[in-house]
Amino acid sequence: MIKKLFLTAILLCFCFVGFSQNTPEQMAKKITSKMAKVLSLDEVQKEEVYVVQLDRFRQAAKIRQNHEAEPQIKKAKLKKVYNKLYGKMKAIIGKERMQKWSELKNN
Protein backbone atom coordinates (compact mmCIF):
# COMPACT_ATOMS: atom_id res chain seq x y z
CA MET A 1 0.00 0.00 0.00
CA ILE A 2 2.71 2.46 0.98
CA LYS A 3 4.74 1.50 -2.10
CA LYS A 4 1.78 2.28 -4.35
CA LEU A 5 1.27 5.67 -2.71
CA PHE A 6 4.97 6.45 -3.00
CA LEU A 7 5.06 5.49 -6.68
CA THR A 8 1.93 7.53 -7.36
CA ALA A 9 3.50 10.56 -5.67
CA ILE A 10 6.67 10.20 -7.74
CA LEU A 11 4.68 9.89 -10.96
CA LEU A 12 2.69 13.01 -10.10
CA CYS A 13 5.91 14.93 -9.48
CA PHE A 14 7.21 13.95 -12.92
CA CYS A 15 3.91 15.01 -14.48
CA PHE A 16 4.04 18.44 -12.85
CA VAL A 17 7.65 18.95 -13.91
CA GLY A 18 6.72 18.09 -17.50
CA PHE A 19 3.81 20.51 -17.55
CA SER A 20 5.72 23.37 -15.97
CA GLN A 21 8.31 23.51 -18.74
CA ASN A 22 7.26 25.89 -21.47
CA THR A 23 7.87 25.18 -25.13
CA PRO A 24 9.86 27.62 -27.28
CA GLU A 25 6.57 28.65 -28.89
CA GLN A 26 4.99 29.46 -25.53
CA MET A 27 8.03 31.40 -24.35
CA ALA A 28 8.24 33.37 -27.62
CA LYS A 29 4.53 34.19 -27.47
CA LYS A 30 4.79 35.31 -23.85
CA ILE A 31 7.77 37.61 -24.36
CA THR A 32 6.30 38.99 -27.60
CA SER A 33 3.05 39.86 -25.84
CA LYS A 34 4.91 41.57 -23.04
CA MET A 35 7.09 43.53 -25.46
CA ALA A 36 4.06 44.53 -27.55
CA LYS A 37 2.30 45.86 -24.49
CA VAL A 38 5.27 47.70 -22.98
CA LEU A 39 6.71 49.05 -26.25
CA SER A 40 3.45 49.63 -28.17
CA LEU A 41 4.41 47.43 -31.11
CA ASP A 42 2.23 47.29 -34.21
CA GLU A 43 1.05 43.97 -35.70
CA VAL A 44 3.91 43.72 -38.20
CA GLN A 45 6.48 44.33 -35.49
CA LYS A 46 4.78 41.82 -33.20
CA GLU A 47 4.98 39.12 -35.87
CA GLU A 48 8.63 39.89 -36.62
CA VAL A 49 9.51 39.91 -32.93
CA TYR A 50 7.73 36.58 -32.45
CA VAL A 51 9.69 34.96 -35.29
CA VAL A 52 13.01 36.23 -33.93
CA GLN A 53 12.18 35.20 -30.35
CA LEU A 54 10.99 31.76 -31.47
CA ASP A 55 14.25 31.21 -33.34
CA ARG A 56 16.16 32.32 -30.26
CA PHE A 57 14.37 29.94 -27.91
CA ARG A 58 14.72 27.02 -30.32
CA GLN A 59 18.45 27.65 -30.74
CA ALA A 60 18.92 28.02 -26.99
CA ALA A 61 17.08 24.75 -26.33
CA LYS A 62 19.33 22.90 -28.79
CA ILE A 63 22.45 24.42 -27.28
CA ARG A 64 21.37 23.49 -23.75
CA GLN A 65 20.60 19.95 -24.86
CA ASN A 66 23.77 19.43 -26.91
CA HIS A 67 26.17 21.00 -24.41
CA GLU A 68 24.64 19.97 -21.11
CA ALA A 69 27.95 18.62 -19.79
CA GLU A 70 30.01 21.53 -21.17
CA PRO A 71 28.97 24.68 -19.30
CA GLN A 72 31.66 26.95 -20.78
CA ILE A 73 30.81 26.04 -24.38
CA LYS A 74 27.11 26.31 -23.62
CA LYS A 75 27.56 29.77 -22.11
CA ALA A 76 29.62 31.01 -25.07
CA LYS A 77 27.13 29.72 -27.63
CA LEU A 78 24.15 31.15 -25.75
CA LYS A 79 25.92 34.51 -25.62
CA LYS A 80 26.32 34.43 -29.42
CA VAL A 81 22.61 33.71 -29.81
CA TYR A 82 21.76 36.62 -27.51
CA ASN A 83 24.07 39.00 -29.38
CA LYS A 84 22.42 38.07 -32.69
CA LEU A 85 19.02 38.54 -31.05
CA TYR A 86 19.93 42.03 -29.88
CA GLY A 87 20.93 43.10 -33.38
CA LYS A 88 17.80 41.65 -34.98
CA MET A 89 15.53 43.17 -32.37
CA LYS A 90 17.16 46.57 -32.71
CA ALA A 91 16.53 46.43 -36.47
CA ILE A 92 12.84 45.61 -35.90
CA ILE A 93 11.87 47.90 -33.03
CA GLY A 94 14.57 50.58 -33.14
CA LYS A 95 17.40 51.60 -30.86
CA GLU A 96 15.28 53.66 -28.44
CA ARG A 97 12.73 50.92 -27.83
CA MET A 98 15.49 48.33 -27.48
CA GLN A 99 17.16 50.50 -24.82
CA LYS A 100 13.84 50.88 -23.02
CA TRP A 101 13.31 47.09 -23.12
CA SER A 102 16.83 46.45 -21.81
CA GLU A 103 16.26 48.88 -18.93
CA LEU A 104 12.97 47.22 -18.03
CA LYS A 105 14.55 43.77 -18.08
CA ASN A 106 17.44 44.83 -15.87
CA ASN A 107 15.21 46.38 -13.20
Phi and psi in degrees as a GROMACS rama.xvg file:
@    title "Ramachandran Plot"
@    xaxis  label "Phi"
@    yaxis  label "Psi"
@TYPE xy
-66.1003  -37.0213  ILE-2
-61.5261  -42.0765  LYS-3
-64.1085  -42.5086  LYS-4
-63.8292  -41.9662  LEU-5
-63.5319  -45.3958  PHE-6
-63.4875  -39.9577  LEU-7
-62.95  -42.2472  THR-8
-63.0725  -41.9275  ALA-9
-64.2557  -44.0466  ILE-10
-61.6204  -40.555  LEU-11
-63.6911  -39.2091  LEU-12
-61.1213  -43.999  CYS-13
-63.8807  -37.0028  PHE-14
-64.1017  -44.469  CYS-15
-65.6801  -38.4442  PHE-16
-63.4909  -41.9667  VAL-17
-63.7718  -38.8147  GLY-18
-76.1829  -27.0681  PHE-19
-77.7939  -17.225  SER-20
-83.5274  122.887  GLN-21
-82.1375  149.568  ASN-22
-81.2053  162.301  THR-23
-55.9635  -36.5964  PRO-24
-63.4535  -43.7851  GLU-25
-65.7222  -42.3276  GLN-26
-66.2602  -40.915  MET-27
-64.9103  -41.301  ALA-28
-64.2901  -42.4178  LYS-29
-63.8388  -47.9037  LYS-30
-70.0905  -34.2861  ILE-31
-64.6347  -43.0266  THR-32
-61.8228  -43.1526  SER-33
-64.8001  -43.8398  LYS-34
-64.008  -40.7523  MET-35
-61.8075  -40.8477  ALA-36
-69.167  -48.935  LYS-37
-71.3256  -37.7175  VAL-38
-103.73  3.39641  LEU-39
54.0512  55.9133  SER-40
-79.0385  147.005  LEU-41
-84.7426  176.353  ASP-42
-62.5821  -39.4924  GLU-43
-64.6216  -44.9855  VAL-44
-63.9042  -40.7677  GLN-45
-58.968  -44.6656  LYS-46
-65.1513  -42.8073  GLU-47
-65.2646  -41.411  GLU-48
-63.0443  -42.8764  VAL-49
-58.9975  -46.0444  TYR-50
-61.6179  -44.2938  VAL-51
-65.9418  -44.3173  VAL-52
-65.3227  -40.2738  GLN-53
-61.313  -45.0457  LEU-54
-60.1747  -42.0999  ASP-55
-60.0736  -49.5961  ARG-56
-67.5099  -34.2711  PHE-57
-67.4682  -44.6417  ARG-58
-62.2369  -44.0323  GLN-59
-62.6148  -39.9954  ALA-60
-63.3256  -42.1095  ALA-61
-64.2073  -43.4354  LYS-62
-62.0509  -45.7293  ILE-63
-62.3101  -37.6153  ARG-64
-71.9812  -44.3468  GLN-65
-76.3857  -23.7754  ASN-66
-123.496  36.7978  HIS-67
-59.1991  -38.6797  GLU-68
-91.3896  2.45548  ALA-69
-125.368  78.7361  GLU-70
-60.658  -34.9618  PRO-71
-68.2341  -43.7293  GLN-72
-65.4281  -43.4256  ILE-73
-59.1594  -45.9052  LYS-74
-62.2722  -43.2829  LYS-75
-64.6913  -42.8508  ALA-76
-68.8963  -39.1563  LYS-77
-64.567  -35.7006  LEU-78
-64.5531  -39.4232  LYS-79
-62.3955  -42.735  LYS-80
-61.5159  -43.6709  VAL-81
-63.9986  -42.1398  TYR-82
-62.8595  -40.1856  ASN-83
-63.8672  -41.9054  LYS-84
-58.7128  -45.6859  LEU-85
-58.7949  -45.2069  TYR-86
-63.9433  -43.5743  GLY-87
-65.2452  -42.6049  LYS-88
-66.1804  -39.7289  MET-89
-62.6695  -36.2973  LYS-90
-68.3342  -32.355  ALA-91
-80.9776  -49.706  ILE-92
-104.615  -9.63875  ILE-93
95.0557  158.107  GLY-94
-64.036  -43.2055  LYS-95
-63.8737  -46.7671  GLU-96
-65.8406  -36.6672  ARG-97
-65.1012  -38.9732  MET-98
-64.0318  -43.0903  GLN-99
-60.7586  -44.036  LYS-100
-63.1292  -43.5303  TRP-101
-61.4969  -41.5284  SER-102
-63.7756  -41.8859  GLU-103
-64.9407  -39.5054  LEU-104
-66.8073  -36.3146  LYS-105
-79.7069  -12.6793  ASN-106
